C-alpha cells in the first residue's frame, strides 16, 4: 500500500473524530468488529484489495464508525493495543473456520500465539493455571521438543473443546 492510499483513510478518521489532528484522532478509535473474506475479496477504505480480514473501527467518543479497514491501515495507527487486537481477531477467525470445517487444530503457531493465549485469560475464558499450561505446551510445540503425554493431550482437548471452542465460535466482534 502506498502512503497516498492511507492518506484518504487518515483524512476520513480525522474528519470523523473529535480531535483535529491525526496524532490525537488515532487515539479515539477501537476495533468494534471484524469479518473474514475467505475468498480474499475484501477491499480496505484506502483501496488495498484482496484482503482476508476486514475490520470496523469505532470512535469511542462520538460513536462514528468506519469500515472496512485492513490490518495494514490499522497498523498505521501506531498503537500496540490495536495491533494486538488485529492479531487476536485474525487468529480467532482462523481457529473458528478450522472448528467449523472439522479441521484438527494443534496448539502451535498456525492458530495460536502467546498474545491469543494471554487474551483468553484476560477475558476469563481460561484460568491463570490453564494459561500457564497452554503456554508451556505452546512453547514445547514451538521448540519441537516432543509429543504430549496422553494426560496432557486430554487436558488440552478439554480446554480447547470445553472453553476455547465455544468462545471462538460465538465471539461478539466476528461476523
Secondary structure by P-SEA (a helix, b strand, c coil): cccccaaaaaaaaaaacccccaaaaaaaccccccccccccccccccccccccbbbbbbccccccccccccaaaaaacccaaaaaaaaaaaaaaaaaaaaaaccccccccccccaaaaaaaaaaccccaaaaaaaaaaaaaaaaccccccaaaaaaaaaaaaccaaaaaacccccc
